[in-house]
Amino acid sequence: MELVMDKLASQPMTEFTEFFAPPCSKRKVISVFLAILELYKMGAILLRQDENFGVLWLIKPKEAAADAF
């Protein structure tokens, strides 16, 4: 979760795929995805996908709860 929050601190709107550089393991993709889901559930990030199977965007809310993480 710290990886995601650090990335969003420097870039408030980030594409999901920006967390992965080849070669990337399935384990890393799954663990980052689960961290993203948890952060969304806590209200620390917003998610946006404009179309089915489209790009998944992670967005840092303007008033993100500082203690959510």
RAKAPE-V375846 format. One record per residue. N is the residue number from 1. RES is the residue in one small letter. PHI is phi in radians with two decimals (* if undefined). OMEGA is omega in whole degrees, -180 to 180 (NA if undefined). BURIAL is I if it has 9 or more other ideal C-beta (glycine too) atoms within 8 Angstrom, else O. Layout:
n:N res:RES phi:PHI omega:OMEGA burial:BURIAL
n:N res:RES phi:PHI omega:OMEGA burial:BURIAL
This chain:
n:1 res:m phi:* omega:180 burial:O
n:2 res:e phi:-1.12 omega:177 burial:O
n:3 res:l phi:-1.01 omega:-179 burial:I
n:4 res:v phi:-1.16 omega:-178 burial:I
n:5 res:m phi:-1.17 omega:177 burial:I
n:6 res:d phi:-1.13 omega:179 burial:O
n:7 res:k phi:-1.12 omega:-179 burial:I
n:8 res:l phi:-1.24 omega:177 burial:I
n:9 res:a phi:-1.17 omega:-179 burial:O
n:10 res:s phi:-1.61 omega:-178 burial:O
n:11 res:q phi:-2.47 omega:-171 burial:O
n:12 res:p phi:-1.06 omega:176 burial:O
n:13 res:m phi:-2.28 omega:-172 burial:O
n:14 res:t phi:-2.25 omega:177 burial:I
n:15 res:e phi:-1.39 omega:-178 burial:O
n:16 res:f phi:-0.93 omega:-175 burial:I
n:17 res:t phi:-1.21 omega:180 burial:O
n:18 res:e phi:-1.22 omega:179 burial:O
n:19 res:f phi:-1.50 omega:-172 burial:I
n:20 res:f phi:-2.25 omega:174 burial:I
n:21 res:a phi:-2.10 omega:-179 burial:O
n:22 res:p phi:-1.08 omega:-10 burial:O
n:23 res:p phi:-1.35 omega:-178 burial:O
n:24 res:c phi:-2.24 omega:-177 burial:O
n:25 res:s phi:-1.48 omega:176 burial:O
n:26 res:k phi:-1.07 omega:-180 burial:O
n:27 res:r phi:-1.04 omega:180 burial:O
n:28 res:k phi:-1.18 omega:179 burial:I
n:29 res:v phi:-1.04 omega:-179 burial:I
n:30 res:i phi:-1.15 omega:-178 burial:O
n:31 res:s phi:-1.18 omega:177 burial:O
n:32 res:v phi:-1.19 omega:179 burial:I
n:33 res:f phi:-1.10 omega:178 burial:I
n:34 res:l phi:-1.13 omega:177 burial:O
n:35 res:a phi:-1.11 omega:178 burial:I
n:36 res:i phi:-1.10 omega:179 burial:I
n:37 res:l phi:-1.08 omega:179 burial:O
n:38 res:e phi:-1.17 omega:178 burial:I
n:39 res:l phi:-1.12 omega:177 burial:I
n:40 res:y phi:-1.13 omega:179 burial:I
n:41 res:k phi:-1.07 omega:-180 burial:O
n:42 res:m phi:-1.39 omega:-179 burial:I
n:43 res:g phi:1.47 omega:-178 burial:O
n:44 res:a phi:-1.41 omega:178 burial:I
n:45 res:i phi:-2.44 omega:172 burial:I
n:46 res:l phi:-2.00 omega:178 burial:O
n:47 res:l phi:-2.09 omega:179 burial:I
n:48 res:r phi:-2.49 omega:176 burial:O
n:49 res:q phi:-2.50 omega:-172 burial:I
n:50 res:d phi:-1.32 omega:-180 burial:O
n:51 res:e phi:-2.60 omega:178 burial:O
n:52 res:n phi:-1.00 omega:-180 burial:O
n:53 res:f phi:1.09 omega:179 burial:O
n:54 res:g phi:-1.49 omega:-179 burial:O
n:55 res:v phi:-1.16 omega:176 burial:O
n:56 res:l phi:-1.70 omega:-179 burial:I
n:57 res:w phi:-1.82 omega:174 burial:I
n:58 res:l phi:-1.82 omega:-175 burial:I
n:59 res:i phi:-2.21 omega:175 burial:I
n:60 res:k phi:-1.46 omega:179 burial:I
n:61 res:p phi:-1.10 omega:180 burial:I
n:62 res:k phi:-1.07 omega:-180 burial:O
n:63 res:e phi:-2.05 omega:179 burial:O
n:64 res:a phi:-1.12 omega:179 burial:I
n:65 res:a phi:-1.15 omega:-177 burial:O
n:66 res:a phi:-1.13 omega:-178 burial:O
n:67 res:d phi:-1.67 omega:180 burial:O
n:68 res:a phi:-1.19 omega:-179 burial:I
n:69 res:f phi:-1.84 omega:NA burial:O
